[in-house]
Amino acid sequence: MTLLRRRSHREWALWALAWLLLLALAWHVSWRAREHIVAQDMQRLQGQAQAVEIHLTRHLKAISAALAGAGQLLPQDLAAAPSVPFPLKLLVDAMPGVRGLQITDREGRVVAASQPELTDRDVSARPYFMTVRDSGHPDTLYVSPPFRSVLGNFTTVLSRTLHGTDGSFSGVISASFDVDYFEIVLRALLYAPDARATIAHGDGPIIVSSPLEGARIGFDLNQPGSLFRVHMQSGRMHNLLQGEVVGTSELRMMALRAVEPAALLLDRPLVVYMSRRTDAVLAPWWAALRTELLLLALTMAVSAVWLRWHQGRRYLQERTERNAAQAERESARRLEFGLRGADLGLWEWNLADDTITVNAREMEMLGYPPTDEPLRAEFWRGLMHRDDQAEAEQAIAAHLRNETPSYRLEHRYRHRDGHWLWVLTHAMVMQRNARGKPLRVVGTHLDISERKRSQLELERMNAQLAALSLTDGLTGVANRRQFDQTLALEWARGLRNHQPLALLMLDVDHFKRYNDHLGHPEGDAALRAVAQILSACLRTPVEKLMRYGGEEFAVLLIDADAHAGSRVAQRCLDAIAQARLPHPDSPLSPWISVSIGVASMVPQPEHVHEQLVMAADAALYRAKQQGRARYETATGDDALKRPTGMQPLMP
């Protein structure tokens, strides 16, 4: 399998993995949304069921209290009583949720009823009568399962026992449920077309349900596996359940609550449950899921088409690049033959793996055996002289950023035997990818060591000549030419920085007599000695000694005022005096002495540096006039013009 095909397979595998993860995430999010919808609707069903429980409890308490109150007004012997002392029909009308009332004696004969057609009927065989008669607890409200009455309709009876003065059973007072009333109450609590509210007896039969369609009164819910039985067996007062409903086989979510008030003694509890069809509750979720799946499928198809198009485009691009690379290799081979004749080392830098391939001449130039294996670029970087690396890296980086068409530089490589070779490098990027990233650099190396040595020797000689041109050949200090250059340079710096300059003009006293008496060779030796003494007492580089001409010297002081100049002048006078250089023909003393003129100025745009020289020269003139072997400081007028009446003095 080719590298390109393996790469394509990996991309498809990653594509499939990414989509599996995305689908898993989408399903997780969607399932969480489903659980939220179910939980939200369950809570709403629970709230509605609780509302029915509260309403039903209130009615049961009212009916129980009404039956108990009516029972206390009845005569002790119902069979012997001529009539009931109050109209039952009015009592029924005053009790919502009650369809009828009847009073039965101990034998099971109806002695009074809100419905006249029930009077004198024998109900002794009815389960609701027998249960109350056999139990006989005076405070219990007995709830019968729904049954078909003698009038042909289903009814549920709520009963309490009647007792004589001796506490013996004397009869039963009963109220029948008004199914229509409670159906209306339940219907008012339905909040969705598929919702259902039901009240069932604790034994399982349905008492009332809304809507009535699909819920037959009297149908027994307490069947194996039913949600009703699960609730009753749980022992809990309320439950939230999902499952198949017996009788209809519908999948429903329901909230079930047992109605068994603590303040009311019931022989059997009632059960209220609110339910909704599961498919109706989840219909919005299914619609959203279908839309989401459609969008995911569309996105998956688009991404698959894009990946296939991208792979095809890349295949064409790589095939084009391979063909171009093959053509370049052939061109490089032809170039190699030409380079051998030009004595050039050829190298190719592959930036993808940071390796460099070189020809035989390149390795021979550096003293290494030829090799066809690419070498790590780090090896070549290690051969470069440390002082040349920064410039080389800067030139290479600029070219790789496509800021220059090529780069050319001179640097040093370490030969295998340890000496340094000067190499001329000329290189350029030969290949970039579609985004402009450099892939391959080709260049040449030319050994220019001999030429570089000749160039460095020439530069050294030129530097020596330049130094000689600025140095006095007799004394070894700076000459007049360097004095002029230095003074101009420091004047300009002082002008920029507003710093003062001080100049000392020194002249050897009666030096012509020295030459005439001892000869010029001795005079030259004396000048050299004076220059050495002055150089030794000055602080470089801020105090610069220069030979101005003949036996005259100048000292330029950087950032110094007249006081600083005076101190340096005195230091020079003391140094010359302490040296005690003989002067056999001096009228002043037997030793060589000097006269010094001191001037200082802060350079200003309206001044020129020649004015500083003129001021120092004028001060020197006064020092000679006033007896020599001393220094004088220039006045303000000395800096503006040359003093009049200046006559040459005998040296």
Sequence and secondary structure as in RCSB ss.txt:
>XXXX:A:sequence
MTLLRRRSHREWALWALAWLLLLALAWHVSWRAREHIVAQDMQRLQGQAQAVEIHLTRHLKAISAALAGAGQLLP
QDLAAAPSVPFPLKLLVDAMPGVRGLQITDREGRVVAASQPELTDRDVSARPYFMTVRDSGHPDTLYVSPPFRSV
LGNFTTVLSRTLHGTDGSFSGVISASFDVDYFEIVLRALLYAPDARATIAHGDGPIIVSSPLEGARIGFDLNQPG
SLFRVHMQSGRMHNLLQGEVVGTSELRMMALRAVEPAALLLDRPLVVYMSRRTDAVLAPWWAALRTELLLLALTM
AVSAVWLRWHQGRRYLQERTERNAAQAERESARRLEFGLRGADLGLWEWNLADDTITVNAREMEMLGYPPTDEPL
RAEFWRGLMHRDDQAEAEQAIAAHLRNETPSYRLEHRYRHRDGHWLWVLTHAMVMQRNARGKPLRVVGTHLDISE
RKRSQLELERMNAQLAALSLTDGLTGVANRRQFDQTLALEWARGLRNHQPLALLMLDVDHFKRYNDHLGHPEGDA
ALRAVAQILSACLRTPVEKLMRYGGEEFAVLLIDADAHAGSRVAQRCLDAIAQARLPHPDSPLSPWISVSIGVAS
MVPQPEHVHEQLVMAADAALYRAKQQGRARYETATGDDALKRPTGMQPLMP
>XXXX:A:secstr
  HHHHHHHHHHHHHHHHHHHHHHHHHHHHHHHHHHHHHHHHHHHHHHHHHHHHHHHHHHHHHHHHHHHHHHHS 
S TTT SS SS HHHHHHTSTTEEEEEEEETTSBEEEESSGGGTT B TTSHHHHHHHHH  TT BEE   EE T
TSSEE EEEEEEE TTS EEEEEEEEE HHHHHHHHHHT  STT EEEEEETTSBEEEEES TT  TT B   TT
 HHHHHHHHT SEEEEEEE TTT  EEEEEEEEE  TTS BSS EEEEEEEEHHHHTHHHHHHHHHHHHHHHHHH
HHHHHHHHHHHHHHHHHHHHHHHHHHHHHHHHHHHHHHHHHHT EEEEEETTTTEEEE HHHHHHTT     S E
EHHHHHHHB HHHHHHHHHHHHHHHTTSSS EEEEEEEE TTS EEEEEEEEEEEEE TT  EEEEEEEEEE HH
HHHHHHHHHHHHHHHHHHHTB TTTSSB HHHHHHHHHHHHHHHHHHT  EEEEEEEETTHHHHHHHH HHHHHH
HHHHHHHHHHHHS TTTEEEEEEETTEEEEEEET  HHHHHHHHHHHHHHHHHHT B TT SS SB  EEEEEEE
E   TT  THHHHHHHHHHHHHHHHTTSSSEEE  TGGGTS  TT      
